[in-house]
Amino acid sequence: MKPRLLAAYCGVGGCTRGYQLAGFHVAGVDIADQPRYCGDTFIRGDAIDYIKAHGHKYHLIHAGPPCQHDCTLTAGTNAGKFTYPDLMADTRAALESTGRPYVIENPPGRAAKKMRVDLTLCGEQFDLAVIRHRNFELGGWAAPQPAHRKHRGRVAGMRHGQWYEGPYFAVYGDGGGKGSVADWQRAMGIDWTDIRKEIAEAIPPAYSQWLGEQFLARPEAVAA
Ligand SMILES: C[S@@+](CC[C@H](N)C(=O)[O-])C[C@H]1O[C@@H](n2cnc3c(N)ncnc32)[C@H](O)[C@@H]1O
């Protein structure tokens, strides 16, 4: 039987697909319907409530609480225009209440101050055409930090009225020059949705495949 992973705040399933490729059976929970979710089971509901009630049934729990509270969209001139709840502390408390190993994932930025950053992954480490740094806090287990590879160039696109060439796509927003949907799908390794917003909210499956493989390589992982 496959080890079971709970993907909390699963979205369309960026991290889910990676854990599936690593060998997990993946159940996802999200507050919104996710008709294109790629996991094995989908539960519509509040992630924190679900983790508290059912998290103990899984071998590993991955939680990527929405980052809008902390990301640059809510900083600077955008500050105060959006209000999103900060779910980080309650999510960690719920994860710890299960007694199971967990992964918390968020982008760098203000969120990083609320996490213990055990690892940072970058698309270049996986030969992807995105940079997309993501921080990970690992609870109850550990994995080595892979060496960061020097970026091969810039993110292509228009910034402050100037066009920049580069080997990476900007997989966010909908401004001009950000690449086609097919470019985004290839860059991220996501081929089961063609909705830009869903691709933009995901993490590249290569990140969670690597994490899942590290987790399963530990002899105690599935015996637990
Ligand atoms: C950035 S996306 C996560 C993407 C996902 N980690 C991946 O790998 O593709 C955040 C998701 O959290 C969901 N969400 C927001 N609040 C939630 C809550 N209280 N409970 C469950 N899901 C929630 C949103 O609907 C959205 O799909």
The ligand as an SDF file (V2000), in Angstrom:
LIG
                    3D

 27 29  0  0  0  0  0  0  0  0999 V2000
   -1.4690   29.1420   -3.2980 C   0  0  0  0  0  0  0  0  0  0  0  0
   -2.7790   27.9930   -3.3850 S   0  0  0  0  0  0  0  0  0  0  0  0
   -1.9290   26.5240   -2.9550 C   0  0  0  0  0  0  0  0  0  0  0  0
   -1.2890   25.8210   -4.1210 C   0  0  0  0  0  0  0  0  0  0  0  0
   -0.8040   24.4560   -3.7870 C   0  0  0  0  0  0  0  0  0  0  0  0
    0.0260   24.4330   -2.5790 N   0  0  0  0  0  0  0  0  0  0  0  0
   -0.0480   23.7830   -4.9140 C   0  0  0  0  0  0  0  0  0  0  0  0
    0.9320   23.1490   -4.6590 O   0  0  0  0  0  0  0  0  0  0  0  0
   -0.4630   23.8410   -6.0570 O   0  0  0  0  0  0  0  0  0  0  0  0
   -3.6800   28.3390   -1.9100 C   0  0  0  0  0  0  0  0  0  0  0  0
   -5.0280   27.6020   -1.8140 C   0  0  0  0  0  0  0  0  0  0  0  0
   -5.5100   27.7270   -0.4790 O   0  0  0  0  0  0  0  0  0  0  0  0
   -6.9280   27.6590   -0.5430 C   0  0  0  0  0  0  0  0  0  0  0  0
   -7.4530   28.1090    0.7480 N   0  0  0  0  0  0  0  0  0  0  0  0
   -7.5080   29.3870    1.2390 C   0  0  0  0  0  0  0  0  0  0  0  0
   -7.9960   29.3610    2.5040 N   0  0  0  0  0  0  0  0  0  0  0  0
   -8.2380   28.0580    2.8310 C   0  0  0  0  0  0  0  0  0  0  0  0
   -8.7080   27.3820    3.9880 C   0  0  0  0  0  0  0  0  0  0  0  0
   -9.0430   28.0510    5.1060 N   0  0  0  0  0  0  0  0  0  0  0  0
   -8.8130   26.0330    3.9570 N   0  0  0  0  0  0  0  0  0  0  0  0
   -8.4760   25.3350    2.8330 C   0  0  0  0  0  0  0  0  0  0  0  0
   -8.0260   25.9130    1.7020 N   0  0  0  0  0  0  0  0  0  0  0  0
   -7.9020   27.2630    1.6970 C   0  0  0  0  0  0  0  0  0  0  0  0
   -7.2660   28.4810   -1.7610 C   0  0  0  0  0  0  0  0  0  0  0  0
   -8.5650   28.1390   -2.2380 O   0  0  0  0  0  0  0  0  0  0  0  0
   -6.1240   28.1060   -2.7290 C   0  0  0  0  0  0  0  0  0  0  0  0
   -6.5230   27.0690   -3.5940 O   0  0  0  0  0  0  0  0  0  0  0  0
  1  2  1  0
  2  3  1  0
  2 10  1  0
  3  4  1  0
  4  5  1  0
  5  6  1  0
  5  7  1  0
  7  8  2  0
  7  9  1  0
 10 11  1  0
 11 12  1  0
 11 26  1  0
 12 13  1  0
 13 14  1  0
 13 24  1  0
 14 15  1  0
 14 23  1  0
 15 16  2  0
 16 17  1  0
 17 18  1  0
 17 23  2  0
 18 19  1  0
 18 20  2  0
 20 21  1  0
 21 22  2  0
 22 23  1  0
 24 25  1  0
 24 26  1  0
 26 27  1  0
M  CHG  2   2   1   9  -1
M  END
$$$$
